[in-house]
């Protein structure tokens, strides 16, 4: 009897192990199939920001932060250097929870890194250094920098060489602060090709430089998807604006920007697909005409459409 009970119990245990192994194998197979099929990729644009200068309400720093938080923004980007009181800014950030993802250098147009005058270039470098330290205190991760300007007095080659030389001086500060320099594509007649823009970043051979991709700015002479594919992991953050070819043709070049999100010629669905393909998931900052509470709410609502296109 004892032997029969032993054999019976042993058989039941073996059966249980077999069932358990089968379930486990099935679970592992399901997981493997899911991995092979690919999990849903992260949404490319997940945090909404805008530029500080877009807020046209006559309010204190604290109340502007509260306003933006109430309207559904996740963050705001300040200029640096600027005249805002650092303590007030940090108090408003901590009180409202509105983030400061980065800053925009305020001197790169007035004193470009490509300027023929080395003293002006030096002044711009100092301003970017200040912005890097400010951004660290704000808790941000990038300083937006226009790398150079080509004009009648500055050749393309000069802008390329001078700007890279000046940026290299700032790399130790980037390392110290942990804040990256993000180059933006603007109408500066410089770095007009996405392949060239990618090469420009790569030539630094340094992880603390990347790209602040402005989606709307490229529509004048290229397509956003081409830039996204070429820049790929070099994209650190996004600036959003719309552009209309019809308004450009009918009213003039700059009037092309005078159009609401989703009403111009940017194919936001394709932009989102391209960003998802390269694995971007993070901040997107509106850089359009600002205004009062009503206008800022409209911008945020339009951004929702862009994010979900």
Residue pairs with C-beta under 8 A, 6 or more apart in sequence:
41 276
41 279
42 276
42 279
42 281
43 272
43 276
43 281
43 307
44 272
44 275
44 276
44 280
44 281
45 238
45 272
45 275
45 281
45 282
45 283
45 284
45 306
45 307
46 281
46 282
46 283
46 307
47 74
47 75
47 99
47 101
47 282
47 283
47 284
48 72
48 73
48 74
48 75
48 284
48 285
48 286
48 300
48 303
48 307
49 73
49 74
49 75
49 76
49 77
49 99
49 101
49 283
49 284
49 285
49 286
50 68
50 73
50 76
50 77
50 285
50 286
50 287
50 290
50 296
50 299
51 76
51 77
51 104
51 285
51 286
51 287
51 290
52 76
52 77
52 78
52 79
53 79
53 290
54 286
54 287
54 288
54 289
54 290
54 291
54 296
54 299
55 64
55 67
55 68
55 76
55 290
55 296
56 290
56 291
56 292
56 295
57 63
57 64
57 67
57 292
57 293
59 67
60 88
61 84
61 85
61 88
61 89
61 92
62 88
62 91
62 92
62 95
62 96
64 92
65 76
65 92
65 93
65 95
65 96
65 98
66 92
66 95
66 96
67 293
67 296
68 76
68 96
68 98
68 296
69 96
69 97
69 98
71 293
71 296
71 297
71 300
72 297
72 300
73 98
73 300
74 98
74 99
74 283
75 98
75 99
75 100
75 101
75 283
75 285
76 98
76 99
76 100
77 100
77 101
77 102
77 103
77 104
77 140
77 144
77 285
78 84
78 89
78 100
78 103
78 104
78 134
78 138
79 103
79 104
79 105
79 106
80 103
80 104
80 105
80 106
80 127
80 130
80 131
80 134
80 135
80 143
81 106
81 107
81 127
81 130
81 131
81 134
82 106
86 134
86 137
89 100
89 138
90 137
90 138
92 98
93 99
93 100
93 138
93 139
99 139
99 140
100 135
100 138
100 139
100 140
101 140
101 141
101 142
101 237
101 283
101 285
102 135
102 140
102 141
102 142
102 143
102 144
102 179
102 182
102 237
102 283
103 131
103 134
103 135
103 138
103 140
103 142
103 143
103 144
104 143
104 144
105 124
105 127
105 128
105 131
105 143
105 144
105 145
105 146
106 127
106 131
107 123
107 124
107 127
107 128
108 124
108 127
108 128
108 145
108 146
108 147
109 146
109 149
111 120
111 121
111 123
111 124
111 127
112 120
112 121
112 124
112 146
112 148
112 149
112 154
112 163
113 121
113 124
113 125
113 145
113 147
113 148
113 162
113 163
113 166
113 167
114 121
114 147
114 148
114 149
114 150
114 154
114 158
114 159
114 162
114 163
114 190
115 121
115 124
115 154
115 162
116 153
116 154
116 158
121 162
121 166
124 166
125 166
125 169
125 170
128 143
128 145
128 170
128 181
129 170
129 173
131 143
132 143
132 170
132 173
132 174
132 177
132 179
132 181
133 173
133 177
135 141
135 142
135 143
135 177
135 179
136 177
136 178
136 179
140 179
141 178
141 179
141 180
141 236
142 179
142 180
142 181
142 182
142 210
142 212
142 236
142 237
143 179
143 180
143 181
143 182
144 182
144 184
144 212
144 237
144 239
145 167
145 181
145 182
145 183
145 184
146 183
146 184
146 186
146 188
147 159
147 163
147 167
147 183
147 190
147 191
147 200
148 154
148 159
148 160
148 162
148 163
148 188
148 190
148 191
149 159
149 188
149 189
149 190
150 156
150 159
150 188
150 189
150 190
151 189
156 189
156 190
159 190
160 190
160 200
164 200
164 203
164 204
167 181
167 204
167 209
168 204
170 181
171 204
171 206
171 208
171 209
174 180
174 181
174 206
174 208
174 209
175 208
179 208
180 207
180 208
180 209
180 210
180 236
181 208
181 209
181 210
182 209
182 210
182 211
182 212
182 236
182 237
183 191
183 197
183 200
183 201
183 209
183 210
183 211
183 212
184 211
184 212
184 213
184 214
184 217
184 239
185 191
185 197
185 211
185 213
185 214
185 217
185 218
185 227
186 214
186 217
187 217
187 220
191 197
191 200
192 221
192 222
193 222
194 218
194 222
194 226
194 227
194 229
194 230
194 231
195 230
197 211
197 227
197 230
197 231
198 230
198 231
198 232
198 234
201 209
201 210
201 211
201 231
201 234
202 234
210 234
210 235
210 236
211 231
211 234
211 235
211 236
212 236
212 237
212 238
212 239
213 227
213 228
213 231
213 235
213 237
213 238
213 239
214 238
214 239
214 240
214 241
214 287
215 224
215 238
215 239
215 240
215 241
215 266
215 271
216 239
216 240
216 241
216 242
216 243
216 257
216 264
216 266
216 287
217 239
217 241
217 243
218 224
218 227
219 243
219 245
219 256
219 264
219 265
219 266
220 243
220 248
220 253
220 256
224 266
224 267
224 270
224 271
224 274
225 267
225 270
225 271
225 273
225 274
228 235
228 271
228 274
228 275
228 277
228 278
228 280
229 274
229 277
229 278
231 278
232 278
233 278
233 279
235 275
235 278
235 280
237 282
237 283
237 284
237 285
238 275
238 280
238 282
238 283
238 284
238 285
239 284
239 285
239 286
239 287
240 261
240 284
240 285
240 286
240 287
240 288
240 303
240 306
241 257
241 286
241 287
241 288
242 257
242 259
242 260
242 261
242 262
242 263
242 264
242 265
242 266
242 288
243 256
243 257
243 259
243 264
243 265
243 266
244 255
244 256
244 257
244 258
244 259
244 263
244 264
244 265
245 256
245 265
247 255
247 256
247 258
247 259
248 255
248 256
251 258
256 264
257 288
258 289
260 298
260 302
261 268
261 288
261 299
261 302
261 303
261 305
261 306
262 268
262 302
262 305
262 306
262 309
268 305
268 306
268 309
269 309
271 309
272 307
272 309
284 303
284 306
284 307
286 299
286 303
288 299
289 295
290 296
290 299
